């Protein structure tokens, strides 16, 4: 089977769960004998991916030229070499580091224009993408990474005639950052454009239900394919208790809960029984997040605990595996939950239990794996109490870790997920809408 995956890149500035999932899936499907083409958008793909240039794919809708052409429409008429200059690798690397590189505020009109596809201001770039894919050979399936890219679907379907599917994963996070009236307009355009695809792949039951309501989708058009990870390469943590080590793996941002975890960590250390506890964090950040890390350091310094926080700069897979092997427990308490939680699977693959808010798909994933505790969301005292409860019971920590590790390796491996995805492609291709 020939499969095209259209994947937005993160520019390797932060731990991007969507990038990890899409890249791991492409690699696994290739290993199963399928012909998979990755077409990156906006920014280069996550660092542990094969360099997209090795597949012959340029970065489409390059972030720098995309933004400038939207802000200054006159630039749309300049020759193609000018866009190539704007989207040269050094320029894209610079854009990825800038504040707001992953922020929706102020990009409402650009989001709407992208969703309007062949009728939007980026129609020429859509034709470039379509031409490139046509030259690669007719695919059987085109898989769009998220519903914010639904504007691509109509033209791709017309030109290439493939089964066209779209993942549903964390679109609400982007839209919730917009002004309410603009967000409502975007949702309306997404509902209209959702008719252009054959079906949807949701990463959790929670998110399938949520997006099914928001996009008014026939449930028969949605297949649930949980996130999977490549479970090799992880070393089981010895689960240290002297001192206990709490880990955080996500973008170091307020929305992903880094500040909340630091507040809970301070509360935990105020108990003499956990005064020696340490916190290790990794996952990168954008320019917007620097203030969050600075505030965390100040909060710890106020108690003389600044040396008890370690922030690791590297977060490719070998670095993540080494990081997880140092932990007793992991928590990434995203304030609005999430469509899924790759970091939960990674922690459990390394034998590290998790403490997560009872929000979004976190509840679904923790209950499915049996590998952690859930607590009342967005409350630092409740998080500190949950951490204390778990860290006070080493046998329970080991039991949760062993159970979670077994179930992740059995049910959430990338190979198991790939089989489910191929079944979903076949079902959606056979279903007439």
Helices and strands as residue ranges (DSSP letters): E 2-8, H 17-31, E 35-41, G 52-55, H 63-71, G 73-77, H 80-86, H 89-97, H 108-115, G 117-119, H 123-136, E 141-144, G 147-152, H 153-160, E 163-168, H 171-176, H 180-193, G 194-196, E 199-202, H 205-214, G 219-221, E 222-224, E 245-249, H 258-269, G 272-274, E 278-282, G 287-289, H 290-301, G 306-308, E 309-312, H 317-324, E 329-330, H 342-349, E 353-357, H 360-369, E 372-375, H 380-391, H 394-411, H 414-430
